[in-house]
Amino acid sequence: LLEGSKDNQQSKTAKPKPQEQTAIEAEPGALEGLKRRVQIDYPGGEAGEQALAEWLHEAGFLNGQATLSQRPDTKTGEGGEAIRFDIYHDGLRVWGATINARVVDGRIVGIQGEVPHDIELPDKEVLPYPEALRRASEQAQEHFEAQDEATLYVFRADPDVNGYTRAWHGNVLGNEFLMVDAHTGVVLARWPAITDQSQL
């Protein structure tokens, strides 16, 4: 995260303007980048999550039912603590959505990451993973066989129109990962297991 002088750092009480959304061409799952110098009191734990979430909501970077969840792997160095948060919407983790915060002397002084915005999910039934995978096989005209349990995410399937859906992420026979629409069975994305980044 970038460092800056106190004169350039934003006070906690200031209300930063939301980033303007512009037309983009991106791969499925892509989100908007966020990078800011800030000054946010950070008491740690759930209170710290709430403090950062409130700032992000007030600044317009998070909205609706978005929440944060701190990862346990906090790193400490000469420049302070590096803390990572996953972003959730309606109880589901948003694919690729993270906030990295730099904490110095009990204050967050910088944040960067990838954030979702204006999430609207389909008002449709969520298919069980086996059924979603069966439909995926039919539509793609190839056989997909699950290798392990899948995880349900909120996934930005169409960045060009900011289109989100619920999607199953799982490993299939052939050592390949699929992102399958949990409402329709459409394969939204696929990649070799060696490049999977779901746990990063």
Buried (B, 14 or more C-beta within 10 A) or exposed (E): BEEEEEEEBBEEEEEBEEBEEEEEEEEBBBBBEBEBBBBBEBEBEEEBBEBBBEBBBBBEBBBEEBBBEBEEEEEEEEEBBBBBBBBBBEEBBBBBBBBBBBBEEEBBBBBBBBBBBEBEBBEEEBBEBEEBBBBBBEBBEEEBEBBEEBBBBBBBBEBEEBBBBBBBBBBBEEEBBBBBBBBBBBBBBBEEEEEBEBEE
